[in-house]
């Protein structure tokens, strides 16, 4: 379901969109705006995923880890 929202854009962008949306094969002004917003959101989501991925990798790198080989070797490993 579509949600109606109001937003403001610069006069220069508005005039460009009004003059060219028909030349770019959009049926109306709203279709052009919806397409532009979808593309911007898609790019922002990709950017956000990248940021979250980098943060997760940093947290994994900073986390301590247990050396499992110590429990296998033990202190008297050479004497077994």
C-alpha positions, 0 to 999 in steps of 0.5 A: 500500500502506498503512503502519501508523503510531502517533501521539498526539493530544490527549485532547480531540481523541480524544474528539471524534472518537470521539463524532462520526465516525459522525455525520459518515458515516464508517464507522469511526475509521480512515477519519476519521483517514485523511481528516483526514491526507490533507486536512492533507497536501494543505494542507501540500503546497500551502503548500510549493509556494508557499514553493518558488515564492517562493524561486525567484522571489527567486533569479531576481530576484537573478540577474544578467542579460546585456544583449543589446542591447549586442552588437547596438548596439556602439560604432559603431552610429551610424556604420553 
